[in-house]
Amino acid sequence: MPKLFTAVLLLFCLPFARAQKLSKPEKTVIETVRKQLPATEAFLQKVVNINSGTLNREGVRTVGNLMGAELKALGFNVEWVSLPDSLNRAGHLVATRQGKKGKKLFLIGHLDTVFEKSLPMEPFTRLNDSTASGQGVNDMKGGDVLVLAALKALHTHGLLDDTSITVYFTGDEESSGGPLSRKDFIERARQCDLALAFETAQGLRTVTTGRRGASSWTLKVVARSGHSSRVFSDLGYGAIYEAARILNEFRRTLSQEEYLTFNPGLIVGGASVKYDDETAKAETVGKTNIVAGSALVKGDLRFLTEAQKENARARMREIVSKSLPLTQASITFSDGIPAMEPSRKNEDLLKVVDQVSRDMGLGAVVAGNPGSRGAGDVSYVAEFLPCLDGLGASGKGAHSIEETMNTKEFPLLIQRTAVLLYRLTR
C-alpha cells in the first residue's frame, strides 16, 4: 500500500479510533441523542418562539412550565421558587432527583432573555443547514434544551437511576432581582459536589474555567453655579469639567490592566440633575451661559478576582478625591455578580470534559479567555465548588437581532454533555 494512502487512511480513521474508548452505554446514548434530535429541535423552536424577557413574568413562567414538564417526565421532582412581588421577577425552575451514584451535580441555565415583550419578535428560523436564528436561541434557550436532551437520552436507557442531579433554571439572569433572588440558588448549589453551567459555548474546543464579575458605580459631582463668564475664576470649574477630569483619569490610569474594564454607561450634567433608578432615565436643566452645578455618571466595573475589584475601587476613590477647585465629587459602588476565579479545581473538571471530547474524536478542549465573557449565574457559587461554564449551544450575536445558533455543533454538544453526565454520575 502506498505510504501516502496509508497516512491519509490513518488520518481519516483517527477520530473513529479515539471513539473506541467510549463504553457501550456511552455509544448507545450518543446514538439516542441522534435519534431524538428532530424532537429536540422542535422543542427548541417552541420555546424560542415564546417571549421570555426578564420582566415578562408570564412568558418566563410559560417557558419554565414547558421545561418543567419535560423534566418531570424524566423522573425529576419539579418545583417553582417564587420571589417577592417587590422584585418584579418570575422566579426559578428547580428540578431534583436524589441517589447514591457518583457526584452530586448542579446544572445551571436560565429561562429569561434580554428581549422584552416590547421589542419586535424574532422567531426561530432555519437560515441554512448549519445556522438557526431567534431570540435567545443560544443565550440561552439552546443551552437549556441541550441539558434536557442530554438527560432525556440518559433516561431512555435508565442511566439516571440512583443519581443526584439538581437542574436550576433561573428566571432573571439577564437582569437579576438582587441577592434575595439568588439565596435559594446558592444554598442548593452548596449541597452539591460540582456545578456545570450551560451559557453559550465558544465552539467545541473551549469551555470556561473563569469569567469576570460585574458591579456598578455612581459618580456624583456638585459645584458652584453661576454666569459662565466666571468659569475658571471665582466659580471654579463646574461639575461637568470635574466629571470629565475623573473619567479621563480612570481611563488613563486603569484602562490597560488585563481583565479590568469600567464603562460609564450614562452621563448627565447641568444646572440640576434628576435620575430615576426604576426607569434608568435622567433629566437635566441647563443653559450654555450657566456653569453646571451638578453632574451624574453611572457605570459598571468588571473584574476577574475580588482583589482586582477592590484594588480598582481604591484607585478610583483616590482619583475622585482630588477635586478641581470649588467642586466636590463622590463615588459609590454596588456589588452585582461576583467573579468566577480560575482555579485548580476548575481545571481538574476541565480535564474530564477534555477526555470525553478526545474519546468522542472531537479533539482537545481548553480553557477560554476569561476576559471574553460577561458575568453569569455560575459565579455566585464558584467559591464553593468546582465549576465550568460555556457548555451550552454555540452561536453568535447574543443579545442582538442577529443572534444565531450553530446547528451542526448542537448535536455534538448534546452528546458530549450526555457522556460527561454519565461519567460524573457513575
C-alpha positions as CSV (number, residue, x, y, z in Angstrom):
1,M,0.0,0.0,0.0
2,P,1.5,3.4,-0.9
3,K,2.7,5.4,2.1
4,L,0.7,8.5,1.2
5,F,-2.6,6.4,1.0
6,T,-1.7,4.8,4.3
7,A,-1.2,8.2,6.0
8,V,-4.5,9.5,4.6
9,L,-6.3,6.4,5.8
10,L,-4.9,6.7,9.3
11,L,-5.8,10.4,9.5
12,F,-9.3,9.6,8.4
13,C,-9.7,6.8,10.9
14,L,-8.2,8.7,13.9
15,P,-11.4,10.1,15.2
16,F,-13.1,6.7,15.0
17,A,-10.1,5.1,16.7
18,R,-10.4,7.5,19.6
19,A,-14.1,7.0,19.7
20,Q,-13.4,3.3,20.5
21,K,-12.6,4.5,24.0
22,L,-16.3,5.1,24.6
23,S,-18.1,2.4,26.6
24,K,-21.0,0.5,25.2
25,P,-23.6,2.6,27.2
26,E,-21.9,5.8,26.1
27,K,-22.1,4.8,22.4
28,T,-25.8,3.9,22.9
29,V,-26.5,7.3,24.5
30,I,-24.8,9.1,21.6
31,E,-26.9,7.2,19.1
32,T,-30.1,8.0,21.1
33,V,-29.2,11.8,21.0
34,R,-29.1,11.5,17.2
35,K,-32.4,9.7,17.0
36,Q,-34.1,12.2,19.3
37,L,-32.7,15.3,17.5
38,P,-35.8,16.1,15.5
39,A,-37.9,16.3,18.6
40,T,-35.2,18.2,20.4
41,E,-35.1,20.9,17.7
42,A,-38.9,21.1,17.6
43,F,-39.0,21.8,21.3
44,L,-36.2,24.4,20.9
45,Q,-38.3,26.2,18.3
46,K,-41.3,26.1,20.5
47,V,-39.6,27.8,23.5
48,V,-37.7,30.3,21.4
49,N,-41.0,31.5,19.9
50,I,-42.2,32.4,23.4
51,N,-41.1,35.8,24.5
52,S,-39.5,35.4,28.0
53,G,-37.8,38.8,28.5
54,T,-36.8,39.1,32.2
55,L,-39.7,41.4,33.0
56,N,-42.2,39.4,31.1
57,R,-43.0,37.2,34.1
58,E,-45.8,35.3,32.3
59,G,-43.5,34.5,29.4
60,V,-40.7,33.3,31.7
61,R,-43.2,31.1,33.6
62,T,-44.6,29.6,30.4
63,V,-41.2,28.6,29.2
64,G,-40.4,27.3,32.7
65,N,-43.6,25.2,32.8
66,L,-42.8,23.6,29.4
67,M,-39.3,22.7,30.6
68,G,-40.6,21.6,34.0
69,A,-43.0,19.1,32.3
70,E,-40.0,17.6,30.3
71,L,-38.0,17.2,33.5
72,K,-40.9,15.7,35.4
73,A,-41.3,13.1,32.6
74,L,-37.6,12.1,33.3
75,G,-38.3,11.4,36.9
76,F,-37.3,14.7,38.5
77,N,-39.2,16.4,41.3
78,V,-40.1,19.8,39.9
79,E,-40.9,23.0,41.8
80,W,-41.1,26.7,41.2
81,V,-39.2,29.0,43.6
82,S,-41.3,32.1,43.9
83,L,-39.9,35.6,44.7
84,P,-41.4,38.6,46.4
85,D,-43.7,40.7,44.2
86,S,-41.5,43.7,45.0
87,L,-38.7,42.2,42.9
88,N,-40.9,42.0,39.8
89,R,-39.3,38.7,38.8
90,A,-41.0,35.4,37.7
91,G,-38.9,33.1,40.0
92,H,-36.9,30.0,39.2
93,L,-37.5,26.4,38.0
94,V,-35.8,23.7,40.1
95,A,-35.8,20.0,39.3
96,T,-34.1,17.5,41.6
97,R,-33.5,13.8,41.9
98,Q,-31.7,12.0,44.8
99,G,-29.5,8.9,44.5
100,K,-26.3,7.3,45.7
101,K,-24.2,7.1,42.5
102,G,-21.3,9.3,41.6
103,K,-21.1,13.1,42.1
104,K,-24.0,15.3,43.1
105,L,-24.4,17.6,40.1
106,F,-25.8,21.2,39.9
107,L,-26.8,22.1,36.3
108,I,-27.3,25.8,35.6
109,G,-29.4,27.5,33.0
110,H,-31.8,30.5,32.7
111,L,-35.2,30.9,31.3
112,D,-35.2,34.6,30.6
113,T,-33.7,36.6,27.7
114,V,-32.7,40.2,27.1
115,F,-35.6,40.6,24.6
116,E,-38.5,42.2,26.4
117,K,-42.0,41.9,25.2
118,S,-41.9,45.5,23.8
119,L,-39.3,44.5,21.2
120,P,-40.2,43.1,17.8
121,M,-40.4,39.3,17.9
122,E,-37.6,37.4,16.1
123,P,-38.9,33.8,15.7
124,F,-36.9,30.6,15.4
125,T,-35.7,30.4,11.8
126,R,-33.5,27.9,10.0
127,L,-31.2,30.1,7.9
128,N,-29.3,27.2,6.3
129,D,-28.1,23.7,7.1
130,S,-25.7,24.9,9.8
131,T,-27.4,28.0,11.3
132,A,-30.6,28.9,13.1
133,S,-31.7,32.3,14.4
134,G,-34.2,33.6,17.0
135,Q,-34.5,35.4,20.3
136,G,-32.4,33.6,22.9
137,V,-31.5,30.7,20.6
138,N,-28.0,30.5,22.0
139,D,-28.4,32.7,25.1
140,M,-29.7,30.5,26.5
141,K,-32.6,28.5,25.4
142,G,-30.3,26.5,23.3
143,G,-28.3,25.6,26.4
144,D,-31.4,24.8,28.4
145,V,-32.7,22.5,25.7
146,L,-29.3,20.9,25.4
147,V,-29.4,19.9,29.1
148,L,-32.9,18.4,28.6
149,A,-31.8,16.5,25.5
150,A,-28.8,15.0,27.3
151,L,-30.8,14.0,30.3
152,K,-33.5,12.5,28.1
153,A,-31.0,10.3,26.3
154,L,-29.7,9.0,29.6
155,H,-33.2,8.5,30.9
156,T,-34.1,6.4,27.9
157,H,-31.7,3.8,29.0
158,G,-32.2,4.0,32.7
159,L,-28.9,5.8,33.3
160,L,-30.3,8.5,35.5
161,D,-31.5,5.9,38.1
162,D,-30.0,6.4,41.6
163,T,-28.2,9.6,40.5
164,S,-28.2,13.0,42.3
165,I,-28.9,15.9,40.0
166,T,-30.3,19.4,40.5
167,V,-31.3,21.3,37.5
168,Y,-31.7,25.0,38.3
169,F,-33.0,27.4,35.6
170,T,-33.2,30.9,37.0
171,G,-35.8,33.4,35.7
172,D,-33.8,36.6,35.9
173,E,-30.2,36.0,34.9
174,E,-30.2,38.8,32.4
175,S,-31.5,41.3,35.0
176,S,-31.1,39.9,38.4
177,G,-33.6,40.7,41.2
178,G,-30.6,41.0,43.6
179,P,-29.1,38.9,46.4
180,L,-32.5,37.7,47.6
181,S,-33.2,36.2,44.2
182,R,-30.0,34.1,44.5
183,K,-30.4,32.9,48.1
184,D,-32.0,29.6,47.3
185,F,-29.8,29.1,44.3
186,I,-26.6,29.3,46.4
187,E,-28.0,27.1,49.2
188,R,-28.9,24.3,46.8
189,A,-25.6,24.5,45.0
190,R,-23.6,24.2,48.2
191,Q,-25.3,20.8,48.8
192,C,-23.7,19.5,45.5
193,D,-20.2,18.4,44.5
194,L,-19.8,20.4,41.3
195,A,-21.6,22.8,39.0
196,L,-21.9,22.8,35.3
197,A,-23.4,25.9,33.5
198,F,-24.7,25.9,30.0
199,E,-24.3,29.5,28.8
200,T,-23.2,29.9,25.1
201,A,-20.4,27.6,24.1
202,Q,-17.5,29.2,22.1
203,G,-17.3,26.2,19.8
204,L,-16.5,22.5,20.6
205,R,-12.9,23.1,21.7
206,T,-13.3,25.7,24.5
207,V,-15.0,25.9,27.9
208,T,-15.0,28.4,30.6
209,T,-13.0,27.9,33.8
210,G,-13.1,31.6,34.8
211,R,-15.3,34.6,34.0
212,R,-15.4,38.1,35.2
213,G,-17.7,39.5,37.8
214,A,-19.7,42.7,37.4
215,S,-20.5,45.6,39.8
216,S,-21.8,49.1,39.3
217,W,-20.7,52.6,40.4
218,T,-22.2,56.0,40.7
219,L,-20.3,59.3,40.4
220,K,-21.9,62.4,41.7
221,V,-20.4,65.9,41.3
222,V,-21.7,69.2,42.8
223,A,-20.1,72.6,42.1
224,R,-20.8,76.3,42.3
225,S,-23.1,77.6,39.6
226,G,-23.5,81.0,38.1
227,H,-22.7,83.0,35.0
228,S,-20.5,81.2,32.5
229,S,-18.2,84.2,32.2
230,R,-16.9,83.4,35.7
231,V,-15.9,79.8,34.9
232,F,-12.2,79.1,35.8
233,S,-12.2,82.0,38.2
234,D,-14.3,82.6,41.3
235,L,-16.8,79.9,40.2
236,G,-14.2,77.3,39.7
237,Y,-14.6,74.6,37.0
238,G,-18.1,73.4,37.3
239,A,-19.5,69.9,37.7
240,I,-19.1,68.8,34.1
241,Y,-15.4,69.6,33.9
242,E,-14.9,67.8,37.2
243,A,-16.7,64.7,35.9
244,A,-14.7,64.8,32.7
245,R,-11.5,65.0,34.7
246,I,-12.4,62.0,36.7
247,L,-13.5,59.8,33.8
248,N,-10.4,60.7,31.8
249,E,-8.1,59.8,34.8
250,F,-9.9,56.5,35.2
251,R,-9.2,55.8,31.5
252,R,-5.6,57.0,31.7
253,T,-4.5,55.1,34.8
254,L,-6.6,51.9,34.8
255,S,-7.6,51.0,31.2
256,Q,-4.5,48.9,30.5
257,E,-5.0,46.4,33.3
258,E,-5.8,42.9,32.0
259,Y,-9.4,41.7,32.6
260,L,-10.4,45.1,34.2
261,T,-13.0,47.3,32.4
262,F,-15.1,50.2,33.7
263,N,-17.7,51.6,31.4
264,P,-19.6,54.9,32.0
265,G,-22.9,54.0,30.5
266,L,-24.8,57.2,31.4
267,I,-23.6,60.7,32.0
268,V,-25.7,63.8,32.5
269,G,-24.9,67.3,33.8
270,G,-26.3,70.8,34.0
271,A,-27.8,73.3,36.5
272,S,-29.7,70.5,38.1
273,V,-30.0,66.7,37.6
274,K,-32.6,64.1,38.4
275,Y,-32.2,60.3,37.9
276,D,-34.8,57.5,38.3
277,D,-33.3,54.1,39.2
278,E,-36.5,52.3,38.3
279,T,-36.6,53.5,34.7
280,A,-32.9,54.3,34.3
281,K,-33.8,57.7,33.0
282,A,-32.2,61.0,33.8
283,E,-33.4,64.6,33.4
284,T,-31.4,67.8,33.5
285,V,-31.9,71.5,33.0
286,G,-29.1,73.8,31.9
287,K,-28.0,76.6,29.6
288,T,-24.8,77.4,27.8
289,N,-24.3,80.5,29.8
290,I,-24.6,78.8,33.2
291,V,-21.8,76.9,34.9
292,A,-23.1,73.4,35.6
293,G,-23.8,72.8,39.2
294,S,-24.5,69.1,39.1
295,A,-23.3,66.0,37.1
296,L,-24.1,62.3,37.4
297,V,-22.3,59.3,35.9
298,K,-23.4,55.7,36.2
299,G,-21.2,52.8,35.1
300,D,-20.1,49.2,35.5
301,L,-16.9,47.6,36.7
302,R,-15.8,44.2,35.5
303,F,-13.0,42.2,37.1
304,L,-11.6,38.6,37.3
305,T,-10.8,38.5,41.0
306,E,-12.2,40.1,44.2
307,A,-8.7,41.5,44.8
308,Q,-8.7,43.2,41.4
309,K,-12.1,44.6,42.1
310,E,-11.1,46.1,45.5
311,N,-7.9,47.5,44.1
312,A,-9.6,49.2,41.3
313,R,-12.2,50.7,43.6
314,A,-9.5,52.1,45.9
315,R,-7.7,53.7,42.9
316,M,-11.0,55.2,41.6
317,R,-11.8,56.7,45.0
318,E,-8.3,58.2,45.1
319,I,-8.8,59.9,41.7
320,V,-12.3,61.2,42.7
321,S,-10.9,62.7,45.9
322,K,-8.6,65.1,44.0
323,S,-11.3,67.5,43.0
324,L,-10.9,70.6,40.9
325,P,-11.3,74.0,42.7
326,L,-14.8,74.6,44.0
327,T,-16.1,71.2,43.0
328,Q,-16.9,68.2,45.2
329,A,-17.2,64.7,43.9
330,S,-18.2,61.4,45.5
331,I,-18.3,57.8,44.2
332,T,-20.3,54.8,45.5
333,F,-20.1,51.1,44.5
334,S,-22.7,48.4,44.4
335,D,-21.9,44.7,44.2
336,G,-23.5,42.7,41.5
337,I,-22.4,39.3,40.2
338,P,-19.1,38.0,41.8
339,A,-16.2,36.8,39.7
340,M,-15.7,33.1,38.8
341,E,-12.0,33.0,39.5
342,P,-9.9,30.4,37.6
343,S,-8.8,27.7,40.0
344,R,-7.1,24.3,40.1
345,K,-10.5,22.6,40.9
346,N,-12.0,24.1,37.8
347,E,-9.0,23.0,35.7
348,D,-9.4,19.4,37.1
349,L,-13.0,19.4,36.0
350,L,-12.0,20.7,32.6
351,K,-9.8,17.6,32.2
352,V,-12.8,15.4,32.5
353,V,-14.5,17.3,29.6
354,D,-11.3,17.2,27.6
355,Q,-11.1,13.4,28.0
356,V,-14.7,13.0,26.9
357,S,-14.1,15.1,23.9
358,R,-11.0,13.2,22.9
359,D,-12.8,9.8,23.4
360,M,-15.5,11.0,21.1
361,G,-13.0,12.0,18.5
362,L,-13.7,15.7,18.8
363,G,-10.2,16.8,19.8
364,A,-8.8,18.6,22.9
365,V,-10.8,21.1,25.0
366,V,-9.0,24.1,26.5
367,A,-9.9,26.9,28.9
368,G,-11.2,30.0,27.1
369,N,-10.1,33.6,27.8
370,P,-11.8,34.8,31.0
371,G,-12.0,38.3,29.6
372,S,-14.1,37.3,26.6
373,R,-17.2,36.6,28.7
374,G,-19.5,38.7,30.8
375,A,-20.8,37.7,34.2
376,G,-23.1,34.8,34.8
377,D,-25.1,32.8,37.4
378,V,-22.3,30.3,37.9
379,S,-20.2,33.0,39.5
380,Y,-22.5,33.1,42.6
381,V,-21.4,29.6,43.6
382,A,-17.9,29.4,42.1
383,E,-16.2,29.9,45.5
384,F,-18.0,26.9,47.0
385,L,-17.4,24.1,44.5
386,P,-15.7,23.2,41.2
387,C,-17.4,24.9,38.2
388,L,-17.4,25.0,34.5
389,D,-19.4,27.2,32.1
390,G,-19.7,27.7,28.4
391,L,-21.1,24.2,27.9
392,G,-24.3,25.2,26.1
393,A,-25.2,25.8,22.5
394,S,-22.6,27.5,20.3
395,G,-23.5,30.6,18.3
396,K,-23.0,34.3,17.6
397,G,-24.7,37.6,18.2
398,A,-26.2,37.1,21.6
399,H,-28.3,40.0,22.9
400,S,-28.9,41.2,19.3
401,I,-31.4,40.6,16.5
402,E,-28.6,38.7,14.8
403,E,-28.4,36.0,17.4
404,T,-27.7,32.6,15.9
405,M,-27.0,29.0,16.9
406,N,-24.7,26.6,15.1
407,T,-27.0,23.6,14.3
408,K,-24.2,21.4,13.2
409,E,-22.3,21.6,16.5
410,F,-25.5,21.4,18.6
411,P,-25.9,17.6,18.4
412,L,-22.3,17.1,19.2
413,L,-22.5,19.3,22.3
414,I,-25.6,17.4,23.5
415,Q,-23.7,14.1,23.0
416,R,-20.7,15.4,24.9
417,T,-22.8,16.6,27.7
418,A,-24.7,13.3,27.9
419,V,-21.4,11.3,28.1
420,L,-20.0,13.8,30.6
421,L,-23.0,13.5,32.9
422,Y,-22.9,9.7,32.6
423,R,-19.2,9.6,33.7
424,L,-19.7,12.0,36.5
425,T,-22.6,10.0,38.0
426,R,-21.0,6.6,37.9
